[in-house]
Amino acid sequence: MKQTGIKRGIPPQRKTPMSRGEGPKRKAWMPSGGKALERKAGAKSKRPKRTRTRPTPDVKDLLRDRNGTYCEVGIKCVGQAWGDLQMAHREGKKSGGTKKRWSSQSSNLLWACPRCHYEIDQVSPADAERYGFKIREGVARPWEIPVKHYEHGWVLLDDEGGHRPAPRAAWDRSDGLLPVVVVDDYDHLGFVDVPTEVLERYGHLACHGYEWDEEFVVHCSCGAVDLFVAEVAS
């Protein structure tokens, strides 16, 4: 059996000589490569790197002034751990670092030994929230939520590295902690002037008014009870 093959002819010659660097044009379906691929990669917009909000040395100094170099949580070390301490965020950081301005302020930070830090973050977050070590994201601010400090008891932390006693009505409760909001002075009739910003933040600015009891626990006249505890500014 005779085997036949394809007869190949001589390819036609170009009428004009090909210049250096010139080649066949790429069709739409052909993948690009070489310099074209480099140009394509260079044209992509680069995403900005995510940066985490880190405590500044000044904030660390404030925490040292507040409790030296001892653990402020104390649920595992009973307040005896010192030296090897970590920054425990009360209101947790989000992926890539929280954007809130109070993330690395002293009211949102606690000195914690590794054991206590792990306990409140990973093992018992619900109990940590009950004692103010952890704060759920919401309308309340870290300086408004009481915390059971191992050395100082139930206190409110500030952003200057200080603390003050928290009103009993804010933490001696069976249904969780109440925020403490500083309000303007009141007269002999017991008038409390809650700032507009606070009422708007808690979603009750458009209501008809608010009331409070003898412990200055404020609730709105719309029916919502126990919004926060009013602390009169000194």
N, C-alpha and C positions, 0 to 999 in steps of 0.2 A: 504494500500500500504506500502510495506516494504521499509524503507529508508536505503540506503546503504551509506557507507562512505569509506574513504581511509584508508587502513590498514597500520599503521605505524610500521615499524620494529625497532629493536634495532640498533643504529648506530655502525659501526665497531670501534673497539678499536685501538688506536695508538700503533704501535709496540715500539716506543721510547717515553718516557715522554716529554711533552712540557716544555721547559725551561722558566724561568721567563722573561717577557718582549717580548716573541715571540708571534706573531699572524699571521693571514693569510696574505699572500703577496698581495699587492695592484696591481690590473690589470691596464692596460693603460687607460681604460675608466673610472676608478673610480676617484672621486675627492679626492685630498689630504687634509689632515687636521692635527691638532695637531702640533707636532714638525716639520713635513714635511712642513707645511704651514709657520711656523716661519722661517725655513731655506730658503724657496723660497723668502719670503719677505726680508730677510737679504741679499740675493744675488743681489737684485735690486740696480742699481747704483743710488745714490742720486744726484739730480740736484743741482748745486750751486745756492744759493739764489741771486736774482737780487738786485743789490745795486744801489741806485740813487746818482748821483753826486750832492753834496750839497755845497753851498758856505761856505768857511772857514771864521773864524772870521777875518782874515786879509783882505779878500775881502770886508767884511762889513765895516771895518774901512776905506778902500779906497772909498767906496761909501759915507760914512759920510763926508769924506774930500771933496768930489766932490760937494755935495749939502746939507750938514748938515743932518737934519732929516726931510726934506720936500720932498713931492712927486715931482718926476722929469717929470712925464707925464702931469698932470695938465689939462686934457681934461674934467674932471668932477668937480674936486675940485679947479680948477684954481690955482694950486700950493700952496694952503693954508693948505692942510692936512699935518699933521706931527705926529710923534710918532708911531702910529700904521701903519707901512709900511711893504710892502711885497717885495720879490724879483721877479721881472718880467723878464722872459727870452725873449730876442729879437728873437733869433732862438730857437724855441720851443723844449722841451724835448720829446723824444720818449718813448714808453712803456718800463718801467723798467729803464729809465734814458739814456740820450744820451751818447755815448762813445767819442764824440769829446772833444778834450782837452780844447776848449774855452768855454764849456758849462757854467762853473761857474767862468769865468774871468770877470773883471769889464767892458770890452768892450761889453759884451753880457748881462749885467744886468742893470736894472733900478730900483731905488726906486719907488714904486707905492703904493698909498693908495688902500684899497680894492675896492672902486668904480671904480677907473681908471683901475686897474688890470682886473677887470671883463669886463669892457668896451672893452679893446683892445684884450682880449682873446676870449670872448664869443659873444659880441654884434656887434662890428664893426671891425673885423680883417682886412678887405680890407682897410679901412681908416687908421688903425694902420700901415699897411704896407706902405701906401703912405707917412706917416710921419716918417718912420724908427723905430717905436716902435716894430714892428714885422718884422722878416726877413725870407723870404722863403728859404728853404734849397737849396743850389746850390754851385757854384764855388766861390762866393763872401764870404768874411769873415766879422764878425761883426765889426771889426775895420776899414773896408773899406766902410761901408754903413753909410751915414749921418743920423742923428736923430734930430728931432726938439725938443730940450731940452727946457722945460718951462722957465728955468732961463737964459740959455746961448744962446738960439736960435739954428740955424743950426750948429751942431758941429760934429766932429769925435771923438769918445771915444777911449781911449787906455787902456792897461791892467795895468797901474800904477795908475789908478784913476784920470787921467787927461783928458783934452779935448783940441781941437784946432778948429778954424773956418773951416767949410767945404767950398770948392770952390763953387761958385754960380752955375757953370755949372753942378754940380752934383745933385742939388736939385730943381733949378728953371726950371722945365721941365713939359710938359703936359703928357708925356708917362711914368712917374715913375722915381725913383731915379737911379742914376748911381754910381757904386762903384768908390772909389778914391784909386788909387794905387801909392805908393811912388816909384819914379824912380830916377836914378842917375842924377847928375848935367849935364847941357847942355851948349854948347859954344855959341858964339855970332851969329852963324848961326841958332840957334834954334834946335839943335839936341837933341833928347830925347832917352835915352837908357833904354828901358823897360826890366826888368829882364826876363831871360829865363823861370824861374819857373812860372811867371805870364802868359806868352804867352802859355805855355804848359797847365796850369790850365784852361785857357779860350779856349783851343782847336784850337789855331792858330799858333802853333810853326812851322808847316810845310808849312805855307803860304810864299809868296814871299816878304812880308814886311808889314809895317803899316804906316799910316799917322795920322796927328793930325791938328786941326785947331788952331786959335788964342787963344782959351780958353783951349787948351791942351786936348780936347776931342779926344781920340784915336779910330780909326777904322782901320780894316784890309784891305789891298789892294785886298783881295779876294771878297770884296763886302759887308761884314758884317759891319754895321755902329754902331758907338757909343758903343764901348766895355766898356770903362771906362774913367775916367778923370785922367790924369797923374799929380801928384803933385811932384815937384822937391824937393829932399831932401835938407834940409838946412845944 
